[in-house]
Amino acid sequence: MTVPSSDARLFDVMYTCRAMRRLKPDPVPEETLLQLVDAALQAPSGSNAQNWRFVIVRDRAQKERMQALWRKSWNFYLDTVAAADARPGEDLAARKRMLAAASWQLENFLDIPAFVCVCVARDELMAKVMASPSTMMKLVSHFGVGGVARLATSMGRVGGLADGATAYPAVQNLLLAARSLGLGAVLTTQQFFLPGEFEKVLGLPPTVTLAAIIPVGWPTGKFGPTTRPDARSVTSWDRYA
Ligand SMILES: Cc1cc2nc3c(=O)[nH]c(=O)nc-3n(C[C@H](O)[C@H](O)[C@H](O)COP(=O)(O)O)c2cc1C
């Protein structure tokens, strides 16, 4: 695919790449959606396995199935996290605006042109090597019995992190590409509350992890600057503080 030309410079794009949830029903051309996938594919991946998979949902019946699940998870979120006290320094009015936009998204789900589902397929080579008896011997010789025991207890977390570590750089590339092309998008993870359910609708095999569902379309509003903390306020030097 050819490298897209854009007048928007990287930092301008990055600093105005807000979550855009209110989207017009106007279709997004297939080539443009593939352009987003192509940008995502330029990301790094663990062991350079490049094991991303994308399912782009445009079909109304599929959207209806996803909306039904989304409604369940979003209502749970509204009832719990959304209703919780403010975090230190959190602007509750901003939270309210975000919740209103996300609720709008649910109600207008069927009119959103496309949902890009970003997935990570199991790295079969890595899985085979890790399952081999000779690897167990090597683990012990490299890390010691204690190290292997610690690794065994953190395997689930590490496995999830490893999938995410491959998925989310691609997701961010996709979001930046969308912003650069004037498309609205937002990283969503409603599937986390309903394990296996979105995966079933999408027909994902058990070896494929669904990392993000990204609604994409032309925004109804304007892109604005993000609101983030000062870099110094979240940085320490040499040791965590
Ligand atoms: C891990 C993660 C999960 C998210 N899940 C959702 C989601 O399920 N639904 C949603 O509307 N936004 C979701 N978001 C988007 C955040 O709400 C958004 O990035 C945040 O509000 C900042 O928005 P801003 O860039 O417009 O300031 C998620 C973001 C991240 C990083």
The ligand as an ORCA input file, in Angstrom:
! r2SCAN-3c Opt
* xyz 0 1
  C      -7.804      0.516     27.949
  C      -8.844      1.483     27.434
  C     -10.161      1.093     27.397
  C     -11.138      1.954     26.935
  N     -12.427      1.515     26.856
  C     -13.371      2.355     26.387
  C     -14.708      1.893     26.216
  O     -15.008      0.725     26.445
  N     -15.639      2.757     25.749
  C     -15.315      4.047     25.425
  O     -16.198      4.781     25.000
  N     -14.054      4.521     25.580
  C     -13.081      3.686     26.032
  N     -11.790      4.138     26.147
  C     -11.455      5.517     25.741
  C     -11.211      6.413     26.938
  O     -12.405      6.671     27.615
  C     -10.561      7.696     26.413
  O      -9.303      7.369     25.909
  C     -10.420      8.735     27.490
  O     -11.672      9.127     27.952
  C      -9.665      9.967     27.002
  O     -10.400     10.592     26.012
  P      -9.807     11.879     25.248
  O      -8.658     11.390     24.439
  O     -10.945     12.363     24.396
  O      -9.378     12.860     26.268
  C     -10.793      3.273     26.549
  C      -9.441      3.651     26.569
  C      -8.478      2.760     26.978
  C      -7.031      3.174     26.940
*
